[in-house]
Amino acid sequence: MARLFLCLGACLGGTGVMAGAFASHALRGSLAAASLSAFETAARYQLLHALALLAVGLLLYCVDDLGDSVKNTLRWSGGALGVGVILFSGSLYGLSLGVFGGLGWVTPMGGLSLILGWGILAIAALQLPPRA
């Protein structure tokens, strides 16, 4: 799972930069201000949560003395963050471009998944073993 989260974080980071550049250069004159703002919000959240996924992946990959409980909690956190980015940012991209007209309810579900991912990550932090 560590490699999956690292790969997903890297891919989301790269595509987040591309989405931001696309909004800045290609969409600036063709979208209404509200739609452009929503697209930029999607890119910003995608980039921030790509970093969180990288952190989860690095913890799973690099820290040897994590117990199974911490590893499982980190896996749940990474899963929730990954699903959240796809639902939240993906739905905002689609809504901004007029693709997902009736699927506006997906965005808050993605936001809830992101919040859960951060909350579960906090639980994982509390489960970490103390350092000597």
Buried (B, 14 or more C-beta within 10 A) or exposed (E): BBEBBBEBBBEBBEBBBEBBEBBEEEBEEEBEEEBBBBBBBBBBBBBBBBEBBBBBBBBBEEBEEBEEEBBBBBBBBBBBBBBBBBBBBBBBBBBBBEEBEEBEEBBEBBBBBBEBBBEBBEBBEEBBEEEE
